[in-house]
Amino acid sequence: MKLPAKSDLRADTAWVIFQVLELGKSSREALALAQARHSKQDSAWLQEMAMGVFRHLPQLQIWLRALLDQPLKGNKKIIEHLILLGFYQQAYSRVSDHAAVSATVNATDVLGGGRLKGLVNAILRNFQRQQMAGKTSDDAIVQSGLPKWLYKRLHAAYPTQINDIVSAMNEPAPVWLRVNRLRSSVDEYCHLLTSQDISFCLSPDHPDAVILTERVPITSLPGYAEGWFSVQDGAAQLAAPLLQLQANQRVLDCCAAPGGKSAHILETEPALQQLIALDSESSRLTRMTENMTRLQLNADLVCADAADINNWWDGNQFDRILLDAPCSATGVIRRHPDIRWLRKASDIEALQALQYKIFSNLWPTLKPGGVLVYATCSVLPAENSDQVARFLSEHSDASLLKINSQETPEMPGRQILPGEQQMDGFYYARLLKS
Ligand SMILES: C[S@@+](CC[C@H](N)C(=O)[O-])C[C@H]1O[C@@H](n2cnc3c(N)ncnc32)[C@H](O)[C@@H]1O
């Protein structure tokens, strides 16, 4: 990844959009590189614009096709992304039309498209003149801002809830904190927030949670360095309670990095015999080590492929297993708008195969009488209830330990949809081994 030689806010924003949409890179890394050379305020603008383009891409592309005769190719392709950014500023942001056009046109040079400056200028001025911002598609898929394949899958799975799901996916997500009960308490932490005039609310179903109702830099919150809290969505905070933890248990958190749920497990039951936190990505385990150090918690970290149990398992069965499986992350699109374009329809089958392989290979490592919680941050039944239903039908020693009274072996688990009680989209099922 190489940034444009010269630093320019709009050129760098177009570069981030290009990295995600053309090269399939996650916006996290691209944003970090680009933001490093801008002020705090400009960095926030850059992120807001890039995320806005991802949210409105189908409409922006319709406008591009209407105003650009021939698609740009090769190393000029990035100029198309600059034009999308120009449209976005005019149609959806508070940037004045004049600044949106002139500063965006100037960025053409920085991106090496000097000879296309006239074209960019003409397209952005036509957009303004023809009042394109008011001419939006009435097609539900375009309005959803989602790729066609994902919209169709969601519509098929949730025909009556599709509009609510789409709006929740396009709303900014609230910041949830999980108070570390080994260092503080929700009551004590709420007093601290009140004393600093920071507004928040509580959730009756989340004993350790505080939801911030205003934007505050996380590192400036009281007790950050001391590990009094972690940032963790409410849906993810349901994992530890579902495990029914008790002292002296041996617990495996499989697919554990960067460690949000492992930390909650240790805060919930500090007298476990052992917590093994396993993940196949060493860089994510490095982040996990940093998080655990800040929170002053200890787990045994293992870097391995969870499905390859001969490589990491010592033969002692676990009382509890959390399998937070690698998934499409379609439940957290409101937090990561780029996911919708990074994920392809063809990824789902491969993910399903990986999830099922880990799930079934892990099963022998669970004690009879032990409990396994299967979790994903996906909203697609193919990764969730379908997987668990298949598992139950193929494993006679597995039964459903219901989370909801309506669950059946054919329709197992709790599917949380994005926005439900302010949470991310998430799925949980709990199995007992006989
Ligand atoms: C949903 S994330 C885990 C989030 C984590 N449980 C938390 O609460 O912070 C899924 C994780 O699965 C890991 N992973 C993917 N394939 C794996 C495999 N075959 N074995 C072990 N870990 C794997 C990824 O590196 C990623 O960290």
The ligand as an ORCA input file, in Angstrom:
! r2SCAN-3c Opt
* xyz 0 1
  C     -14.977    -13.235     15.248
  S     -13.268    -13.118     15.372
  C     -13.032    -13.427     17.085
  C     -13.376    -12.298     18.030
  C     -13.013    -12.639     19.469
  N     -13.663    -13.848     19.920
  C     -13.350    -11.509     20.441
  O     -14.367    -11.561     21.118
  O     -12.544    -10.563     20.530
  C     -12.801    -14.643     14.654
  C     -11.357    -15.056     14.882
  O     -11.183    -16.345     14.313
  C      -9.816    -16.482     13.977
  N      -9.708    -17.674     13.108
  C     -10.066    -17.804     11.815
  N      -9.835    -19.080     11.392
  C      -9.339    -19.751     12.460
  C      -8.906    -21.098     12.661
  N      -8.950    -21.985     11.683
  N      -8.447    -21.431     13.882
  C      -8.387    -20.518     14.885
  N      -8.777    -19.237     14.742
  C      -9.255    -18.863     13.549
  C      -9.499    -15.144     13.335
  O      -8.118    -14.894     13.350
  C     -10.307    -14.173     14.222
  O      -9.472    -13.632     15.221
*
